[in-house]
Amino acid sequence: MKMNKMATELSSNAYPGRGIVIGKSADGTQAVTAYFIMGRSENSRNRVFVEDGEGIRTQAFDPSKLTDPSLIIYAPVRVLGNKTIVTNGDQTDTIYEGMDIQLSFEQSLRSREFEPDAPNYTPRISGIMHIENGSYNYAMSILKSNNGNPDACNRYTFAYENPVAGEGHFIHTYMHDGNPLPSFEGEPKLVEINEDIDTFTNTLWNNLNADNKVSLFVRYIDIATGKCETRIVNARG
């Protein structure tokens, strides 16, 4: 599979929608994840990321302009013991609650499907990172309509054991801008992760479309100690 640069992936796509990156730092010591949101409507753009315990949540930048919170206010990141969950919707809670009663990542998502936002039927994308005793693996999922047909849900899970240093995978909701928005296709893209947290954060933020970017979350977790560093960037506030 071709190795892609995140700068190129983002700068060449005006509207990938919401995106998740998970991988390992070039020196092999850090588990890496990033999550970004974009928006075309005022309601979607009226958001910021804020810290919430060990995770984050979205909240309205201007509460007076919030018209429909159902698909835009949620916790994208939650931590369950040695697992970090990253998603583009309230399925974060579904995964957390499922895994808390010993369901697998995939089993936890069986009760969910794509978002009910016709005609886009935005895919639900999710990731899980597991760090234990110096080992690290991760998995990613996408739940999407069957080529825009809401009567059928296609479910894909991709698992990565013992990930290679300097490599990650990138999945996002839309192939590109459009009306309706075309859902992501194929397996997560192989991407290069060869930067420290601040450089990686700047690379992502600076290459997201300036008109559509809303918020960015980046976290590096030391695989040996579990200690983490987090960066949050918001277009507003």
N, C-alpha and C positions, 0 to 999 in steps of 0.2 A: 504494500500500500504506500502511496506517495506521502511523504512527510510535508505538511503544510506549515506555513508561518502564520501565527495568529494575526499579525499586522496586515498581511495580505488578505486573509479570510474576511476580516472585518472591513477593511478599507474598500474592498471590491463589492460590498453588499450593503446597499442603503438601508435595508430593513430585514435583518435576520430575526427580528422579534425579540424573544427571550432566549438566552443561551447559557449553557453549562459547560465548563471545562473542568476535567479532573485528570490528574497525572502525577508525575514525580519530578522533582527538581533535577537539574543537570548533575549535581554532586551526589544525588541519591539519598540525601538525608531528609528531604521534606516531601510530605504528601501535599499536593497542591490542588486547590479548587477555586473556581471563580464563577460568579453568576451575575448576569446583567439583564436589565429590562429596558425596553424601548417603548415608545408610544407615538401614535399618530393623532389621537384625539386629545382634547384638553383634559378629559377625565383620566386618561392613561398617563399623561405627562404630569399630572398633579400629584406626584408621589415622591417619597424619599425612603431610603433604607435607614432604619435605626436599630441599634443593638437591643437585644432582648434576651437576657441571660447569656447563655453560651451561643445563642443563635442570633438571628435578625428577624425583623418583620417590616412590612411596608406600612406606611401611614400617609395620610393626605398632607401635602405641603400646606394647602389652604383648605381647611375643612368646609368652608362655606361654598366651595366650588365642587365638592364631591357629590356626584349625581347617582352613581351606582357602585357600591363597594364590593359586589358579589364576586367578581373575578379579579379584582385588583388589590384588595386588602387581604393579606395572608402572611404566614411565616415561611419564607423561602428556605431558611436554614434552621435545623434543630439538631441537638446532640443527645444521643442516647448511649450513655456509657462510653465505649470505645468506638462508637459509630457516629459519623456525621452525615446527615441527610440534607440534600440540596434539591429543591424542585421549583417548578414555575407556578405552583398553585397550592391550594389547601390540601392537596394529597400529601404534603409534608406530614401533616397530622395523621393521615391514614397510615402512612408507612411507620411512623413513630409508634402509634397504638398497636399496629399489627406485629411489629418486631418486638414490642414489649411483652407480647404474649406468645413469643417464640415462632411466629409465622416468618417465612422468608420474605425478602424484598419483593420477589415476584408474586408470591401469594398475597401479600398485603395490598398490592395494586389490583388484584382481581375484582375488587368491588368498585373500581373507578374506570372511567373511560375519558375520551377527549372532552374538551370544554363545550358547553351547549350554546356557543356563540355563532349561530348560523349567520352568513353562509361560510364562515371561515373554518368552523369546527377545529379550533386551535388545538394542536396536540398537547398532551400532558407529558412533559419531559422530567425525568427524575434521576438522581444519582445517589449512591450510597458508598461511603468510604469506611473501611474497617481496618483499624490499626491495633495490633495486639502482640505483645512480646517481641517488638522489633520487626514484625512482619506487617505487610500492607497489601491490601487488594481493594478493588472497587468494581462497581457495576453501574450500568446506565440503562434507562428504560425510556421507551416512547410508546404512548398510546394514541392512536390516530384513526380518523375515519378511513373508510375504504375508498380512497380516491374521491373524497368529498361526499360519499354516501353515508349519511348518519345512521343508517340501519345496521351497519356492520362496524365493529371495532377491531382494528389490527393491533396486536400486542407484540412488542419486540423487547427482549432483554439481552444486554451484552455484558459479559463478565470478563474482568481483566485480573488475572492472578500474577503476583510477583512482577508488577509493571517495571518497565525498563527506565533507567535514569534518563531524564531529558525528554521523555515522551509523555504525551497526554492524549485525551480524546475530547472532541468538541461536538456537541449536539445542540441544535437550535430549532425553534418552532417553525420558521418559514424558510423556504428556499430563497425567496427574494420578495420584494414589494410586488403588490398586485391587488386585484379586486375581482373575486375573492383572493385572499392570501393563500398561496400554494404551500402545503405542508412539507416539512423536511422529508427527504427521501434517502434511503440507504442506511448504512451503519455509521456510527459516529466517526468523524474525520480525525485522522492521525495528525497531531500537531506537536510542534516543538516547544518545549519549556526549558529554556536555558538562561533564565534571568532570575535575579533576586526579587523579592516581593514588591519592592517599590518600582523597580524597572518594569516588571511584568504588569503591575497595576497601570502604570503610565502608558505602556504599549497598548493595552486593551482600551483604556478610556480615550486615548488620543486618536485611535483608529475607528472607533464607533462613529456613525454618522452624527454630525454636530446637531442637526435639526431634530433627530429622533431619539437620541440617547437620553435616558432618565436617571438610572442609578447602576452602580457597580459594587460588588462585594468580592474581595479576594482574601483567601486564607491559606497560610502555610503552616503545616503541623509537623513538628519534629517527630520522625518515626520512632526514634529511640526513647524519647521522654514524654511525648504527647503534648508538649508545650506548643501553643499556637500563637501566631501573629495574624492580625486581621487589618484590612484596609477597607474603608467604605468611601465611595465618591458619589455625590449627588449633584445633578445639574442645577437643582434649586436648593437654596438654603446654605 
